Amino acid sequence: MRIMDEINRSEIIDTVFKDATEGIIVSDMEGRIRMANSSAARMLGHTDEELHELKIEDIVPSNVRGHHHNHRENYSKELYARPMGTGMDLFAERKDGTQFPVEISLSPVQIKGQKFVVAFIIDITVRKGIEVTVKEKQHELERVAAALITTNEGLEKKVSDRTKVLQEAIRELEKSKEELRLALEKEKDLNDLKSRFISMASHEFRTPLTTILSSASLISEYVETANNDKREKHISRIKSAVNNLNDILSDFLSLSKLEEGKVHTEFRKFDLPHLVKEIVSDLQLNVKSGQEIVYQHVGNAEVSLDIKLIKNILINLINNAVKFSPENKKILVSVQVNDLSVFIEIKDKGIGISKEDQKHLFERFFRAKNAFNIQGTGLGLHIVGSYVDLMNGSLELKSELEKGTTIKITFPQQH
């Protein structure tokens, strides 16, 4: 307090006014500059004396100078402290005509009944430069960000395209892998088929041929009339062997026609019981001692199917039942017919088929393990299954070792 008492207040105010870094200009209500500090004179490029000869409009940029008079008069009607040109970019004009950005705040004062306006002026050239730089950097960042987005989108598209290519390559690889697997399986199946065919052929052809050869040799020895019975016996064996060979060749011919697509269905109406009785009558000649083929029919007599294929199916299945059943056993043939379907069942009490062999039973040249020494080509059931498919039928097989086999076939009536 003592220091403040010793110093003249007017000296303090004068010092602050002169040494302030902000430009300070005091003008009267007519806009004449009455006072200005050194910072204001330096900003505007004038001497202190020159400023005292100017009006406020003289330091306003020339392009807006014509309107400033109205702004000043409007302010004089309602004096209060406020920043000038809120929300606007303000500029001041130097003595040399150059302009620079400023911030101005106005404060009205009254001294001895006379009104004045104090303007505080700040040169914001550096700040504006920084703002411009910031905006430029911001714009640059926006451009970089946009470029990055574009690049990212491009990369994403490339990744997507390459992913698609990779997926397509994987699909092609999987396809090739599957094709290779199928080819290997097919080759394996062909090898198995070839092995089964060779095994079947070597057995099924050798046996009747050996029988024919041996019987023919023995016949030549029985030249005397007394040996007629023996000669007839061997002739009968030769005929049977030839018939066996004929059956084998018939199976091969049927298989060939099926695989070449030369078997076509010809549906027509016929008397099914009459056909079955004929087949059973013919096959009774092949039964073993004590065997009997029993036929049962229920329902309509007339059916609409392919008679040739039905005949082949019945002969094949009944022959198998006879061949794989022991003596003194019955083979049951049951048929049921209605307006919509035909049901055929062949049931025997024979050697049966193992669960393992049942999976392959309808394959070409397949012989069940317990039937390998019994005459057959391994084509019968394959042909039966193909004929059933050609007539849009379905086949069901149930079998148990040493207990017998039941085969059920269902055909839709072809109207």
C-alpha positions, 0 to 999 in steps of 0.5 A: 500500500505504501508503494501504491500511495507513493506512485501517482495513479495517473502515472500507472495508467499512463504507463500501462496505456503506453506499454500495452502490447495491445493496440489501444485507440481512444476516439470521440463520438464523431470517430476522431482519434483522440489518443493511441498508444505505441502498439497501435501506431506500430500495427498501423504503420503510423506515427503517434502524431499521424494517428491523432490526425485520422478518423476511425474510418481511415484505418478501416479497410477501404472496401468496407469504409463506406459502411463503417460510418453507419455502424459507428453511429448505430453503436453510439446510440446504444453504448456498451462494452462488446467485441466488434464484428462478432462472427466476422473476420475483421481487418485493419488497413496500414498506412501503406494500404496493406490489410491484416486480420485483427480482433477488436473489443469496444468499451465506452467511457465518459470523462467530465461529461464527454463520451469516448470509445476505447478500442482494444486492437489485437493483431491476429496475423500469426493466429490466422496463419496458424489457423490456415495451416491447421485448415490446410493440414486438416484438408490434407488429412482429409485427402489422405484419409480419403486416399486411405479409404480408397486404397483400403477399398481397393485392397478389400476388393483385391482381397475379395477378388483373391479370396474368390479366386482362392475359393474357386481354386479350392472348389476346383481342387475339391472337385478334382479330389472328388473326381480322383476319388471317384476314379480310384473307386471306379478303378478299384471296382473295375479291378474287383469286378475283373477279379470276380469275373475271372474267378467266376468264369474259371469256375463256371466255364471249367466245370461244364467243359470238364464234364463235357470232355470227360463224358464225351471220352467215356461215351467213345468207350461204350460202343456195345449195345449193352452199354446203352444205359451208361452212354445215355447217362453221359449224354444227359450229363453233356446236355446238362453241362451245355444247358449250364453254359447256355444259361451263363451266356444268357446272363452275359447277353442280358447284362450286355443289353442292360449296360448298352441301354437296349432293354426297353419296357413294353407294358401290356395286360396279361394273366399273371397267375397263368404265367406263374403257373407255367414257370412253376411247372417248368421249374418243378423239373429242376427241384431237388429230392423232396423239394416243392414249389408252392404258389399262392395268388390273391386278388386280380388276375390281370396285371399291366407290366412287361411280361418278358421282364416279369418272366425273367425275374420269376425264373431267376428268383425261383431258380435261386430258391431251389438252388440254395435250398436243401432237399425236402424244403418248400419254396413259397411263391406268393402273389397279391394284386390290386388295382394299384400295385402288384406284390410278389414274394419268393421265400425259401428255407435255404442257406441264407445270406450274411449281413456283410454279403447282403450289401454287395448282393446286387453287384455284378459277378458277386458271389456270397461266401457260402455260395461260392461252390454252388453253380452261378454267374453272380449276375442273376440278382444284378439283372433282377434289380435292373429289371425291377428298376426298369418297371419302377418297382422296389425290392426288399431282401431279408435273409439270415444264415441257415434260416432262409431268404425272403425277397419282396418285390412291389410294382405299380400297375401301369394303366 
